[in-house]
Amino acid sequence: MSLGELSCLRGISGQEKEVRSYIIREIEGHCEDIRTDSIGNLYAKSGGDSKSRIGLFAHMDEVGMMVTRIDGHLLHFDPVGGINPVLLPGTKVRIGENATPGVVGCPPKHLQKKGEGELSIPLEDLRIDVGDFVEEIEIGDMVTFDTEYRERSGVAKGKAFDDRIGCQCLIDIIKKGVDADCTFVFTVQEEAGLRGAQVASQNVDIDYGMACEGTFALDQPGVPDYDKMPMMGHGPVITIADRSVISSREMVDAMASVAGTFGIPYQFKRPFAGGTDAGMVHLSGFGVPSCVVSNPCRYIHSPCAMARLEDLNMMSKLIYESIGRISEGI
Amino acid sequence: MEELLERLCKAKGVSGNEREVAKILEEELAPFVEKTWKDNFGNLIFESGGNGPAVVIVAHMDEIGGMVKHVDKEGFLYFVDIGSNNPQQLVGSRVLVGEGLPGVIQTKKKGKDLKVEDLYIDAGAGGPDELKELGIGPGTLIVRGPSYDRLMGQRRISKSFDNRAGVCVMAETMKRAADTGCRLIAAASCQEEVGVRGAKVLSNYIEADYVFALDVTFAVDTPQRSSDRDMNTCLGKGPAITLKDDHYLMRPDVRRFVEGVAERHGIPLQYDISTGGTDAGPLYVSKGVSVTVPILIPLRYMHTSSEVLDLGDLEQCVRLLLGLIEEIDSHAKK
């Protein structure tokens, strides 16, 4: 399992090259007809004939920032994708092609006025400090979180689990080999508004779509018990509906039944939160029944997320077995 | 027409599960058309008429509703909304949970600024296990309780006139225009209330010279208006055509065409300038469509359990569509 390697690669929306090259290297020899399109999506075919054709989608991009202005050793930036600005002050980042180190600056406690916490700094006033490295920086450079990947007792922590964990899951399935007619699609610019999927869904001929995601887990402080849905360690997460798609009920039922047959734990996602590539896929052509399966990760869209590797194993297994069921017609 | 309207309104059809409405419509309309089929999204398509200009009438089958988020230890259900609900209006209204378990929406918070999170459904359950036995839990759909009553004159009250009124007008028009030379296509769409999604799918493949998108619009000809400017439309004064909403702008030549037809056929016409959007939005920017006209039925108290309309507007709406189809047909034959 190389979630570590994959999640440490750097690729905000629109700059997914590193991730794409890595995935190509990983899946070469395990599938046919690897191709890319002009926006950067990566496609791979696998498996043989089946009654229904399935498209599996995972996005390569991660949330981050982009340098918008260089002001001495301080960089102005805009977020790319949804980032909560309160997470940023004091965060270590890497900038541009050279992965130049920097830090999101934050006034020291000494200078804070009484009653004014660091949380009160508005996003537009935050700067990235690159010290003497400013020569290496250009406007438009991507900024990613500088987070080490660690694994211990089956728990992983790192950046970009949304959605490298989905990419890893699809790579695992490709390597395992599927019997059904599957198109694996690694998309770009999901965090910027499902843009890669909008293009990709026009380029594939499929009967069912499945987005494979890293989603939030809510078993964390500040969330009331009844809202802790989904939770880490409770198995893959099936989406009934989110802001972008109402999942195909037939697919959801088929997956629940597969989970029952194989003794795979699963949970439902909190309805109508978030959106995924399935939002574009299901609206393509004459309509493509779609659903979303995710790995529950705490603290996604932040410098450091957590996930349980057993959830990822279970997710791979659920998707793998569901491909078998769904491709036979539901 | 009213018998069909009542049946359609009483059916459950929350966005994403329009099957019950589709079934009624298919049974009603299939005998009158040449071809009936469904796309993979669930949009239901009827085709009839000649080989003249392609005229598509679209109306969405879905309605707003909710989805169970969690059930507490005492068996009360909490939910999220599907489409836009007004929490204030929901308090005290009856709903059906899942296949048909009745319940009432109540609030745990007093005061005005209610949010959907503050509301719960009491379905009489003693605990979550009883509900689980009925298959009710997170993900179960919630729909406004069926009710249909005759008010004074032509006025009627029901849930989901938005947009079963449009669906009904579409069906009636298809029946009466069966012998037109136009290629007549009716598309009953899905998931309009969650972001005109069915219409987006239609816009991938529909090729049409004219699209008439049927929906409802706000009539604030009631004490709720603070001035006459708020009225938008009135009940009983005929269908309204949209000049502008958030996703559509009417071309002047299209407006003149519709106004001309209405005038020649003696049909009163109103104008809708509002926010939001209808199925017309994605269709009028699609590659295969030439002219798109949103035609709306005035409706009071939209998105509540007690929406009010005037049957006369439905009849005038059918007449306007028949007039439009007739003139498109005769113009093509010249």
Interface residues (C-beta under 8 A of the other chain):
Chain A: D207 Y226 D227 M229 I240 A241 I246 R249 F268 R270 P271 F272 H282 L283 S284 G285 F286 G287 V288 P289
Chain B: S15 G16 N17 D39 N40 F41 G42 N43 M67 K69 H70 D72 Y78 V80 D81 I82 P138 G139 Q191 V194 R197 K200 V201 N204 Y205
